[in-house]
Amino acid sequence: MNNGTILSRVNYFAGQFLRRQDFADEQAYQIALRRRHNIGHHDWGIVVGLDVAVEEGALVVRPGVAIDGYGRELLLASKRSISTDEFQRLQSNRLDAWLLYETTPSAPAPQGLVACSDSNTNSYYRSTEQPRIFLERASASRINPRRPKEVPAAILDAPVQLQTPDDPLVRWPVYLGRLTYVPEEQDPQKQFIIDATDRPYVGAIAEVIDHPANAARIEVGRIAKQQDERVVGDTKVVYSANEKRAFALFVPAQQSVLDPRFEIDVDDNNYLRGNTTLYGNLLMANGAVQFSEPQTTDDEVPRDNPSIYRAQGDKVDELRIDLGKIADIPRTFVIGFTAEDGSFRPSLKLEYVPPEAGKDPQPLLTVYGDLKLKGLINSAGVIERTLTKETLDALLASFQAGIAAAGGK
């Protein structure tokens, strides 16, 4: 017999006399085996469906499947209605909905197939596993759906839970959502408020997840001290090693040894390989952008799009902000601030001005505001000239004469 934690199955042999208990033990073994798979390879919760919704002005729970914490399947084959009388019965306009494992006798034994001496009135041919929707008054605070109050804390806190009881009185409810009823509201879509935020869903418990038809792989917490290999079709796939790896995502590529496209190690370093396109804003908190390896660039080949990169040439290592190929639409580099009214206020702008005939376009730098220099201006257009004291006195005298002629002081 199988009590849910010890593996014990019927051993058949020739000439064996089979009793009712032997068949019951065989069935119990198979049931417990499947349920241990449900909770050993997966986390419990909703598998699919079981949405609480409003249909034709009434509350319903749609068909779906869930697995409770004891590994029992909760299959709702058709939608179930929730009557508004439940709110009145429980004297609350806010209810929490749960799904419970339940079995009921469904097919009495046909006449003549029960022994005359059998006085058991509970003899039936079938037991139907049909889950039950359980409603209760919602608490003032949010619930923790991963800690149902019906389940003993010793089981919830155990490192491993492999008990698979079949008794429906041993309950492990699966949370479906919080329902609020507003009877004075005339619109059925507004009369019921459904909060499905805290619904628990199943998860996979695994170290490695491999695609069966290609080299794609997800590693979750796998310590890869050496390269790993597997055969996909007629191709051998080799995955790189990293003993500090905490998470990795591999995709098929033309490489002898695959490196992960995305990788996180135990030292809190993140690695992203390959070209990356980001749709949306990038916020870096307490971080910096570093270009560690410069690339050799051919300045004869223009870049079509604006970019920032580190370039290496003949004895040159530069960090470039490249506005891209000069096009019909002017491209500018602007630094500025957002004002209190939400408008953008430029502080510095770099742009190209239309060239004169036969000349190359030249950059134009515009500064909005004061320019403060701590150093010298070095320009090929500056003419250096040494002033003698006599020349300086004559220059000051001419300034003074000009001011006096203008009536100034």
Secondary structure, 3 states (H helix, E strand, C coil): CCCCCCCCCCCCCCCCCCCHHHHHHHHHHHHHHHHHHHHHCEECEEEEECCEEEECCEEEECCEEEECCCCCEEEECCCEEECCHHHHHCCCCEEEEEEECCEEEEEECCCCCCCCCCCCCCCEEEEEECCEEEEEECCCCCCCCCCCCCCCHHHHCCCCCCCCCCCCCCCCCEEEEEEEECCCCCCHHHHEEEECCCCCECEECCCEEECCCCCCEEEECCCECCCEEEEECCEEEEECCECCEEEEEECCCCCCCECCCEEEECCCCEEECCCCCCCCCCCCCCCCCCCCCCEECCCCCCCCCCEEEEEEECCEEEEEEECCCCCCCCCCEEEEEECCCCCEEEEEEEEEECCCCCCCCEEEEEECCCCCCCCCCCCCCCCCCCCCHHHHHHHHHHHHHHHHHCCCC
